[in-house]
Amino acid sequence: MEIEVHLCADKVKPPALDKLAFGKVFTPHMFIMDYEANRGWHSPRVIPFRKIELHPAAIVLHYSQTIFEGLKAYHGVDGKIRLFRPWDNIARLNRSAERLCIPKVDPDLALKALKTLIWIDRDWIPKEKGSALYIRPFIFGSEGALGVKPSSEYLFVIILCPVSAYYEEGFNPISIYVTDRYVRAFPGGTGDVKAGGNYAASLKAQEEAKTLGYTQILWLDAVERKYVEEVGTMNIFFYIEDKLVTPELTGSILPGITRDSLLKLATHLGLKAMERRISIDEVIEGAKSGALSECFGTGTAAVISPVGKIYYKGEEVLINNGETGPLAKRFFDYLTGLQYGEIDDEFQWTVVLEDPFRQSQ
Ligand SMILES: *Cc1c(COP(=O)(O)O)cnc(C)c1O
């Protein structure tokens, strides 16, 4: 399928791209494609950024039949624009689609859509190291019909936001609050896919943690409220007695691409890495004894988010004296080094963006 391009009548200049609040500034164009049950996906196009009109009974508004992805385009030190493992985001988008009875998209077309849209708005990619263009693909059921069933109509949309460096005030550790009252996901649920409803359901716990003075929530498993699953909207890692440990994918953990990259990178750096169940008691005891020397969250937005303090059952414990550890720093430097083209990409994780219009001739 060819992607039609309708550019804005006037070229819109990007604003000063410093100090951008995350997700509030959007580029001048967007990608959109329609689905109807009898036609399949059709009419892929890049158009000027605009509001979307919805039927008040649109399935997404009532029953949350919606999924999304999040990735970034980076302006490298060599002037090249890079994407990081974009095909993994597209594969995950299709796994999310499958789980929510949303029709899958052709991965090649989705990657072409990403590349075309980013190329058109490439002047909006901030150049400062740490800043990037955040890419948000999403699909939702748009049929206007009340009744709990899969929508017969969908929209696949991609929007772009220039974002500042996540760590403007340095690589400072966050504090986390362990909740045994709320759960994020459960066996048989949708915790292992990026479904919109997961995030609506997590807001209450997150708000309570904030009120108590903590940055993020640490989620335990839903069945025993004993095993660590994730932190906020990030995967979690522990460095325990020279072993890098992250909870194994049990079905209620989101398989993060940063998580997977770290597991592969650890082996490459000569570290022992393992995926296994890890109880909150082991974490708290390890922090006290010093066996646990580092803890950090991983995800596309922050890359690595060091954890300095954990609250659990009336008690606060510090990890590494509340400071960022060397391993968190090392992973952060390595991954951002790849993303900004400073390190030779032995993993072939990055995709350098080229003019999609020239390629197609
Ligand atoms: C997106 C997300 C992550 C991180 O995934 P990345 O692919 O590394 O960005 C982790 N946990 C949850 C719940 C998420 O939604």
The ligand as a Tripos MOL2 file, in Angstrom:
@<TRIPOS>MOLECULE
LIG
   15    15     1     0     0
SMALL
NO_CHARGES

@<TRIPOS>ATOM
      1 C1          6.0220    0.4190   28.0430 C.3       1 LIG1
      2 C2          6.1600   -0.2100   29.3610 C.ar      1 LIG1
      3 C3          7.3900   -0.6900   29.8550 C.ar      1 LIG1
      4 C4          8.7040   -0.4350   29.1630 C.3       1 LIG1
      5 O1          8.8020   -0.9370   27.8770 O.3       1 LIG1
      6 P1          9.9420   -0.4160   26.8950 P.3       1 LIG1
      7 O2          9.7050   -1.2050   25.6600 O.co2     1 LIG1
      8 O3         11.2460   -0.7200   27.5290 O.co2     1 LIG1
      9 O4          9.7340    1.0440   26.7190 O.co2     1 LIG1
     10 C5          7.3990   -1.3810   31.0550 C.ar      1 LIG1
     11 N1          6.2640   -1.5660   31.7650 N.ar      1 LIG1
     12 C6          5.0770   -1.1010   31.3460 C.ar      1 LIG1
     13 C7          3.8670   -1.3490   32.1660 C.3       1 LIG1
     14 C8          4.9780   -0.4060   30.1370 C.ar      1 LIG1
     15 O5          3.8080    0.0630   29.7400 O.3       1 LIG1
@<TRIPOS>BOND
     1     1     2 1
     2     2     3 ar
     3     2    14 ar
     4     3     4 1
     5     3    10 ar
     6     4     5 1
     7     5     6 1
     8     6     7 2
     9     6     8 1
    10     6     9 1
    11    10    11 ar
    12    11    12 ar
    13    12    13 1
    14    12    14 ar
    15    14    15 1
@<TRIPOS>SUBSTRUCTURE
     1 LIG1         1 GROUP 0 **** ****
